[in-house]
Amino acid sequence: MKKLLYLAGPISANPNAEERFRSAVKALESAGYAVRNPFGIDPACYFKDYVSMIKEEKDMAQLKADLIEMLYCDGVATLPLTHSSRGTARELALAFSLNMDVWPIGEWLKAAQRDKEGGS
């Protein structure tokens, strides 16, 4: 069965975040993983009053929806942490507290290559 990874990394302070996430998803999927990208998670699916929330409430609802989706994943792939991000810090703290595998994208790609070659 294909591993499902949650993609974590700074978004708010990174003007190139969406492009970097899209590129990471493509690389991970090409290596054989399924990926949950925060840019594809709709908090309105979890919070019926999302459309009427103010920005700060929407930001927190997005984080909560992301965390819910992360809990269904087998591990967390991290983008380079080039910008500070309280949201990413919260995601990683929860992932570590649950003993989830949390590796940089490059390590997931190396693991997939080793699996293809029959090694571990």
C-alpha positions as CSV (number, residue, x, y, z in Angstrom):
1,M,0.0,0.0,0.0
2,K,1.2,3.5,-0.9
3,K,2.2,5.6,2.1
4,L,0.2,8.8,2.6
5,L,2.3,11.8,3.6
6,Y,1.3,15.2,4.9
7,L,3.3,18.0,3.5
8,A,4.4,20.6,6.1
9,G,6.3,23.9,5.6
10,P,6.0,27.6,6.0
11,I,3.2,29.2,4.0
12,S,2.3,32.7,5.4
13,A,5.7,34.2,5.3
14,N,6.8,32.5,2.1
15,P,5.7,34.3,-1.1
16,N,6.6,31.2,-3.1
17,A,4.9,28.7,-0.9
18,E,2.2,27.5,-3.3
19,E,4.8,26.9,-6.0
20,R,7.2,25.1,-3.6
21,F,4.4,22.9,-2.3
22,R,3.2,22.0,-5.8
23,S,6.7,21.0,-6.8
24,A,7.2,18.9,-3.6
25,V,3.9,17.1,-4.3
26,K,4.9,16.3,-7.8
27,A,8.3,14.9,-6.6
28,L,6.8,12.8,-3.8
29,E,4.0,11.5,-6.0
30,S,6.5,10.6,-8.7
31,A,8.4,8.6,-6.1
32,G,5.2,6.6,-5.3
33,Y,3.7,8.4,-2.3
34,A,0.2,9.8,-1.9
35,V,0.4,13.4,-0.5
36,R,-2.0,15.7,1.4
37,N,-1.1,19.2,0.5
38,P,-2.4,22.0,2.9
39,F,-3.3,24.1,-0.2
40,G,-5.8,21.4,-1.1
41,I,-7.5,21.2,2.3
42,D,-10.8,23.2,2.6
43,P,-11.6,24.2,6.1
44,A,-15.2,24.9,5.1
45,C,-15.6,21.1,5.1
46,Y,-14.9,21.0,8.8
47,F,-16.3,24.4,9.9
48,K,-19.8,25.3,8.7
49,D,-19.4,29.0,9.7
50,Y,-16.0,29.3,7.9
51,V,-17.2,31.9,5.3
52,S,-18.3,34.3,8.0
53,M,-15.1,34.1,10.1
54,I,-12.7,37.0,10.4
55,K,-9.1,36.4,9.1
56,E,-7.6,35.3,12.4
57,E,-10.4,32.7,12.8
58,K,-10.0,31.5,9.3
59,D,-6.3,31.1,9.8
60,M,-6.9,29.0,12.9
61,A,-9.7,27.0,11.1
62,Q,-7.3,26.2,8.3
63,L,-4.6,25.0,10.7
64,K,-7.2,22.8,12.5
65,A,-8.4,21.3,9.2
66,D,-4.8,20.7,8.2
67,L,-4.1,18.9,11.5
68,I,-7.2,16.8,11.1
69,E,-6.0,15.7,7.7
70,M,-2.4,15.1,9.0
71,L,-3.7,12.6,11.5
72,Y,-4.8,10.3,8.7
73,C,-1.3,10.3,7.2
74,D,1.5,7.8,7.7
75,G,4.2,10.4,8.0
76,V,5.1,14.1,7.4
77,A,7.4,15.4,4.7
78,T,8.9,18.8,5.4
79,L,9.8,21.5,3.0
80,P,12.9,23.4,3.9
81,L,12.2,25.6,6.9
82,T,13.4,28.8,5.4
83,H,10.8,31.0,7.0
84,S,9.5,31.0,10.6
85,S,6.1,29.5,10.9
86,R,4.0,29.0,14.0
87,G,1.6,26.8,12.0
88,T,4.4,24.5,10.9
89,A,5.8,24.4,14.5
90,R,2.4,23.2,15.7
91,E,2.1,20.6,13.0
92,L,5.5,19.2,13.7
93,A,5.0,19.3,17.5
94,L,1.8,17.2,17.1
95,A,3.5,14.8,14.6
96,F,6.5,14.2,16.9
97,S,4.2,13.8,19.9
98,L,2.4,11.0,18.0
99,N,5.6,9.3,17.0
100,M,4.9,10.0,13.3
101,D,7.8,9.7,10.9
102,V,8.8,13.3,10.1
103,W,11.5,13.6,7.5
104,P,12.6,16.3,5.0
105,I,11.3,15.6,1.5
106,G,14.8,14.5,0.3
107,E,14.8,11.7,2.9
108,W,11.4,10.4,1.8
109,L,12.6,10.4,-1.8
110,K,15.8,8.5,-0.8
111,A,13.6,5.9,1.1
112,A,11.4,5.4,-1.9
113,Q,14.5,4.8,-4.1
114,R,15.9,2.3,-1.6
115,D,12.5,0.5,-1.6
116,K,12.5,0.3,-5.4
117,E,16.0,-1.1,-5.3
118,G,14.9,-3.7,-2.7
119,G,17.1,-2.4,0.1
120,S,16.2,-0.8,3.4
